Amino acid sequence: MFRDHGYARAVARVAHLPATWTGAACLAWVVMPDHWHGLVELHDGDLSKVVGRFKSLATKAMKKHRGRDYPVWQKTFHDAGLREDDDVKAAARYLVANPVRAGLAQNVGDYPYWNAVWL
């Protein structure tokens, strides 16, 4: 679905907005052709609510772009936590390199749909 550049841009805009992440901060994200990856730091939020809000806002943005009115996301999501001693920047680098590993780009800078707070 996100091979459609309009949909990918709509989701990227939502992921980029700080207002999307009430109770959390999105440290890094990438829109892949068939899914989205994000590195989210919880502050006082509940991860399910934070992800649910992102999915809802992204769906609304996609609908505005091209009238999409059928489900975009699975009801559940996969999460993995980082421990306090884990290297967050290394996790972000791994996440944003997904398009390179998937053969979508030669290097991260060639792929348009990602961001990280360290840039």
Phi, psi and omega in degrees: 000321183277007168291337173289114186297330178295317177293316180299317178295320179299315180292320179299318179298317179295317181296329184282337185284123177302328181296340177294332193252044177304128181081006183201177172221135176269111185278328179201150178204160175210135174264115176266169182301331184232009178192177180233139174245140176217146174251105189247130176259118179280137174256284177232017183263168174260127186304318180299319179290320180297312179293320178300318179295316177301311181300318180296312180295321179294318179297316178298320179295322178292321179296319178297322181295313187212029173066026180294125183231015175244164188304139179258318189248154168290157181293330182254176175213160179260132177230153175218130182269151173261142175279163183303326182270001177287150180276104184295320180295323177295320177296320178294316178299318178298316182298309184287348176274000179307317179298327178291312179297331180277358179078018180273344181204156177283325176214164186303319182296341179279346183262129190276345192250070177200164174196161175211147184293345183276359181278000000 
